[in-house]
């Protein structure tokens, strides 16, 4: 697979790992010194300064069982900025699946990526902006 395909696969792998609570797959997609900048639909912001903090925040309650929420990655644009660096911009729709399938919202992502010594592409910096309020249900 070429670098473009590897990047799109990695971006999708992150979302699948969240949906299926696969910690190993999730961890492998982020640089140690990754940063995640979140902007909610109301404009409030927060920053997660490292992979360890990202794992603690997102995966601490995972049980290993798939969640009802799914992330649908779409409209991926990749730009190579060097032999081992790239940017990726994409959208993600959030839905609940099952008998009461529901649209939950849309997010916009802008990533800075690096190709590590092991040949894998990973997220160095992610800017994630929710374009709609996330309509989570209990």
Residue frames relative to the residue before (quaternion, step in Angstrom):
aa qw qx qy qz dx dy dz
X 1.0000 0.0000 0.0000 0.0000 0.00 0.00 0.00
X 0.4366 -0.6954 0.5025 0.2706 3.59 -1.02 0.77
X 0.7245 -0.4529 0.2937 0.4286 3.58 -1.28 0.24
X 0.6141 0.5411 -0.3567 0.4504 3.60 0.97 -0.77
X 0.6807 0.4881 -0.2839 0.4667 3.58 0.85 -0.94
X 0.6305 0.5295 -0.3265 0.4641 3.59 1.03 -0.78
X 0.6610 0.5061 -0.3073 0.4611 3.58 0.97 -0.85
X 0.6714 0.4804 -0.3085 0.4725 3.60 0.80 -0.93
X 0.6353 0.5257 -0.3269 0.4618 3.58 1.00 -0.77
X 0.6601 0.5033 -0.3062 0.4661 3.59 0.96 -0.85
X 0.6410 0.5203 -0.3285 0.4589 3.61 0.95 -0.82
X 0.6666 0.4791 -0.2882 0.4929 3.56 1.00 -0.82
X 0.6128 0.5682 -0.3409 0.4307 3.59 1.03 -0.78
X 0.6061 0.5500 -0.3546 0.4521 3.59 1.03 -0.75
X 0.7025 0.4675 -0.2773 0.4594 3.57 0.81 -1.00
X 0.6354 0.5077 -0.3309 0.4786 3.60 1.00 -0.74
X 0.6321 0.5335 -0.3353 0.4510 3.59 0.99 -0.79
X 0.6380 0.5013 -0.3260 0.4851 3.59 1.02 -0.75
X 0.6738 0.5120 -0.2979 0.4417 3.59 0.84 -0.98
X 0.7816 0.3129 -0.1476 0.5190 3.58 0.99 -0.86
X 0.3984 -0.7578 0.4394 0.2718 3.56 1.35 0.22
X 0.3073 0.7439 -0.5129 0.2986 3.53 0.90 1.07
X 0.2693 -0.8239 0.4803 0.1341 3.55 0.06 1.35
X 0.6502 0.5315 -0.3263 0.4340 3.61 0.88 -0.87
X 0.6765 0.4748 -0.2902 0.4823 3.59 0.89 -0.91
X 0.6379 0.5365 -0.3217 0.4491 3.59 1.01 -0.82
X 0.6738 0.5128 -0.2906 0.4456 3.60 0.81 -1.01
X 0.6815 0.5388 -0.2874 0.4033 3.56 0.94 -0.92
X 0.6613 0.5360 -0.2981 0.4320 3.59 1.23 -0.32
X 0.7014 0.4462 -0.2384 0.5020 3.59 1.29 -0.14
X 0.4723 -0.6249 0.5412 0.3059 3.57 -1.16 0.68
X 0.6293 -0.5316 0.4041 0.3977 3.59 -1.19 0.49
X 0.7779 0.3207 -0.1567 0.5171 3.58 0.93 -0.91
X 0.2046 0.8100 -0.5213 0.1740 3.56 1.13 0.64
X 0.1413 -0.7441 0.6429 0.1143 3.52 -1.31 0.41
X 0.1177 -0.7685 0.6263 0.0572 3.54 -1.05 0.86
X 0.1111 -0.7808 0.6144 0.0242 3.55 -0.72 1.15
X 0.1180 -0.8120 0.5713 0.0172 3.57 -0.56 1.21
X 0.0323 -0.7533 0.6563 0.0277 3.53 -1.11 0.78
X 0.2836 -0.7671 0.5552 0.1511 3.56 -0.64 1.15
X 0.6940 -0.4923 0.3292 0.4094 3.57 -1.27 0.38
X 0.6729 0.4872 -0.3014 0.4679 3.61 1.13 -0.54
X 0.6041 -0.5959 0.3344 0.4100 3.58 1.32 0.05
X 0.5108 0.6306 -0.4397 0.3849 3.61 1.20 -0.16
X 0.1874 -0.8044 0.5610 0.0568 3.55 -1.08 0.80
X 0.0190 0.7561 -0.6536 -0.0292 3.52 -1.34 0.35
X 0.2198 -0.7610 0.5976 0.1246 3.54 -1.26 0.48
X 0.1864 -0.7290 0.6490 0.1122 3.53 -1.07 0.85
X 0.2923 -0.8573 0.4054 0.1233 3.59 -0.32 1.29
X 0.8132 0.1434 -0.0779 0.5587 3.66 1.15 -0.11
X 0.6509 -0.4991 0.3929 0.4158 3.54 -1.30 0.26
X 0.6310 0.5381 -0.3400 0.4436 3.60 0.96 -0.82
X 0.6671 0.4820 -0.2977 0.4837 3.60 0.97 -0.84
X 0.6151 0.5485 -0.3358 0.4561 3.57 1.05 -0.75
X 0.6609 0.4928 -0.3010 0.4792 3.59 0.91 -0.93
X 0.6548 0.5198 -0.3169 0.4479 3.59 0.90 -0.91
X 0.7071 0.4725 -0.2700 0.4515 3.57 0.93 -0.87
X 0.7889 0.3656 -0.1809 0.4595 3.57 0.81 -0.97
X 0.8021 0.3384 -0.1584 0.4658 3.58 0.91 -0.79
X 0.4252 0.7406 -0.4548 0.2526 3.61 1.20 -0.11
X 0.7602 0.3668 -0.2084 0.4941 3.61 1.04 -0.64
X 0.4119 0.7261 -0.4718 0.2837 3.58 1.24 0.10
X 0.2612 -0.7686 0.5693 0.1298 3.53 -1.08 0.83
X 0.5393 -0.6104 0.4088 0.4117 3.58 1.25 -0.24
X 0.6098 0.5227 -0.3465 0.4847 3.57 1.32 0.00
X 0.5589 -0.6110 0.4286 0.3615 3.59 -0.98 0.74
X 0.3806 -0.7022 0.5499 0.2442 3.56 -1.10 0.70
X 0.5961 -0.5579 0.4316 0.3836 3.57 -1.29 0.14
X 0.6333 0.5413 -0.3233 0.4488 3.57 1.25 -0.37
X 0.0903 -0.7725 0.6265 0.0513 3.55 -1.11 0.74
X 0.2829 -0.7290 0.6066 0.1434 3.53 -1.20 0.77
X 0.1308 -0.8047 0.5780 0.0364 3.59 -0.67 1.11
X 0.2192 -0.8061 0.5431 0.0846 3.57 -0.23 1.34
X 0.1168 0.8052 -0.5732 0.0970 3.58 -0.91 0.92
X 0.8372 0.2367 -0.1728 0.4617 3.53 -1.39 0.32
X 0.1747 0.8113 -0.5321 0.1679 3.57 0.80 1.05
X 0.0484 -0.7639 0.6435 0.0099 3.54 -0.95 1.00
X 0.0862 -0.7928 0.6033 0.0102 3.58 -0.73 1.11
X 0.0431 -0.7697 0.6369 0.0111 3.55 -1.02 0.90
X 0.2953 -0.7539 0.5626 0.1668 3.56 -0.77 1.05
X 0.1867 -0.8062 0.5579 0.0624 3.55 -0.76 1.11
X 0.7710 -0.0333 0.0199 0.6356 3.57 1.35 -0.13
X 0.7142 -0.4557 0.2918 0.4441 3.62 -1.20 0.06
X 0.7966 0.1976 -0.1083 0.5610 3.60 1.14 -0.56
X 0.6751 0.4200 -0.3088 0.5220 3.59 1.19 0.52
X 0.0551 0.7821 -0.6168 0.0695 3.52 -1.16 0.71
X 0.2557 -0.7011 0.6260 0.2263 3.52 -1.37 0.12
X 0.0814 -0.7717 0.6283 0.0559 3.53 -1.22 0.53
X 0.0683 -0.7651 0.6400 0.0176 3.53 -1.00 0.92
X 0.1561 0.7890 -0.5785 0.1357 3.55 -0.93 0.90
X 0.3829 -0.6736 0.5776 0.2568 3.52 -1.39 0.17
X 0.0930 -0.7679 0.6299 0.0701 3.51 -1.28 0.43
X 0.2127 -0.7441 0.6214 0.1220 3.55 -0.90 1.00
X 0.2367 -0.7614 0.5908 0.1236 3.54 -1.10 0.77
X 0.0314 0.7972 -0.5996 0.0634 3.56 -0.84 1.04
X 0.3271 -0.6551 0.6272 0.2652 3.52 -1.32 0.40
X 0.2440 -0.7700 0.5755 0.1279 3.56 -1.02 0.81
X 0.5391 0.6097 -0.4683 0.3440 3.55 -1.29 0.25
X 0.8092 -0.2949 0.2041 0.4654 3.54 -1.31 -0.31
X 0.7693 0.2655 -0.1475 0.5621 3.58 1.07 -0.70
X 0.0153 -0.8379 0.5452 -0.0195 3.57 0.78 1.06
X 0.0100 -0.8138 0.5762 -0.0747 3.54 -0.89 1.04
X 0.3940 -0.6606 0.5830 0.2616 3.54 -1.12 0.74
X 0.2039 -0.8238 0.5230 0.0786 3.59 -0.77 1.06
X 0.7493 -0.3422 0.2359 0.5155 3.60 1.08 -0.57
X 0.3496 -0.7078 0.5768 0.2101 3.54 -1.41 -0.09
X 0.0953 -0.7835 0.6118 0.0516 3.53 -1.11 0.78
X 0.2609 -0.7258 0.6158 0.1610 3.53 -1.30 0.50
X 0.1333 -0.8074 0.5745 0.0173 3.55 -0.85 1.05
X 0.0229 -0.7587 0.6510 0.0112 3.53 -1.15 0.73
X 0.0522 -0.8436 0.5324 -0.0453 3.57 -0.39 1.28
X 0.2135 -0.6867 0.6737 0.1702 3.50 -1.32 0.57
X 0.1293 -0.8319 0.5396 -0.0068 3.55 -0.67 1.18
X 0.1001 -0.7649 0.6310 0.0821 3.54 -1.25 0.52
X 0.3383 -0.6951 0.5958 0.2179 3.52 -1.20 0.66
X 0.3164 -0.7903 0.5033 0.1484 3.57 -0.51 1.25
X 0.7169 -0.4451 0.3310 0.4223 3.55 -1.35 0.19
X 0.6666 0.4931 -0.3023 0.4701 3.61 1.15 -0.56
X 0.5798 -0.6272 0.3487 0.3858 3.58 1.32 0.14
X 0.5871 0.5812 -0.3690 0.4258 3.60 1.27 -0.04
X 0.3875 -0.6816 0.5733 0.2379 3.53 -1.13 0.77
X 0.0105 -0.7939 0.6073 -0.0280 3.57 -1.01 0.89
X 0.5174 -0.6208 0.4941 0.3207 3.54 -1.27 0.48
X 0.2324 -0.7577 0.6010 0.1032 3.55 -0.90 1.06
X 0.7784 -0.0147 0.0455 0.6259 3.57 0.94 -0.97
X 0.0474 -0.7766 0.6278 0.0233 3.56 -0.99 0.89
X 0.1136 -0.7318 0.6686 0.0671 3.51 -1.07 0.91
X 0.0309 -0.8078 0.5854 -0.0610 3.53 -0.50 1.28
X 0.0200 -0.8013 0.5966 -0.0407 3.53 -0.63 1.19
X 0.3158 -0.7205 0.5871 0.1908 3.54 -0.84 1.03
X 0.2901 -0.7813 0.5337 0.1438 3.58 -0.69 1.12
X 0.7463 0.1877 -0.1260 0.6260 3.55 1.31 -0.32
X 0.5682 -0.5193 0.4664 0.4359 3.59 -1.19 0.26
X 0.4174 -0.6914 0.5263 0.2658 3.60 -1.01 0.74
X 0.2368 -0.8103 0.5281 0.0919 3.56 -0.46 1.26
X 0.0133 0.8235 -0.5646 0.0530 3.57 0.48 1.21
X 0.1819 -0.7638 0.6080 0.1178 3.52 -1.11 0.67
X 0.5943 -0.6476 0.3771 0.2919 3.53 -1.14 0.67
